[in-house]
Amino acid sequence: MAKLVITQVRSTIGCKQNQRATLLSLGLRKIRQQVERDDNPQIRGMIKTVRHLVTVEEVGS
């Protein structure tokens, strides 16, 4: 299964509460912090919610 490397690039100041909660559930707490997650529809939906705050790179399995 493919993996996604998700990096937070913008602050959550001024963001909606659901966007802050989504970043926390992805495991992101600081700017430039990176996490690696499996590529599945649930994670893709979370990324779509915070797409303006993160960058996503696809990594091979």
C-alpha positions in Angstrom: 0.0 0.0 0.0 1.2 3.5 -0.8 2.2 5.9 1.9 1.6 9.7 2.2 4.0 12.1 3.8 1.9 15.0 5.2 3.7 18.2 6.2 2.0 21.1 8.0 3.1 24.3 6.3 0.7 26.9 7.8 -0.5 27.8 11.2 -3.9 27.0 12.6 -4.4 30.5 14.0 -7.7 31.8 12.6 -8.8 28.4 11.4 -12.1 26.7 12.2 -12.3 24.3 15.1 -12.9 21.3 12.8 -9.7 22.0 10.9 -7.7 22.2 14.1 -9.2 18.9 15.2 -8.4 17.3 11.8 -4.7 18.3 12.1 -4.5 16.9 15.6 -6.1 13.6 14.5 -3.5 13.4 11.6 -0.8 13.8 14.3 0.3 17.3 13.3 0.9 19.9 16.0 3.7 22.2 14.8 4.6 23.9 11.5 7.1 21.8 9.4 6.2 18.6 11.3 5.8 15.6 9.1 3.8 12.4 9.5 3.5 9.3 7.4 0.1 7.7 6.9 -1.4 5.0 4.7 -3.1 6.2 1.6 -6.8 5.4 2.1 -10.1 7.3 1.6 -10.4 8.4 5.2 -7.0 10.0 5.2 -7.6 11.6 1.8 -10.8 13.2 3.2 -8.9 14.6 6.2 -6.3 16.0 3.9 -9.1 17.6 1.8 -10.4 19.4 4.9 -7.0 21.0 5.6 -5.5 21.1 2.1 -4.6 24.8 2.5 -2.6 24.1 5.6 -0.6 21.0 4.5 1.5 19.6 1.7 1.3 16.0 0.7 3.9 13.8 -1.0 3.3 10.2 -2.2 5.9 7.7 -1.2 6.2 4.2 -2.5 5.5 1.3 -0.3 
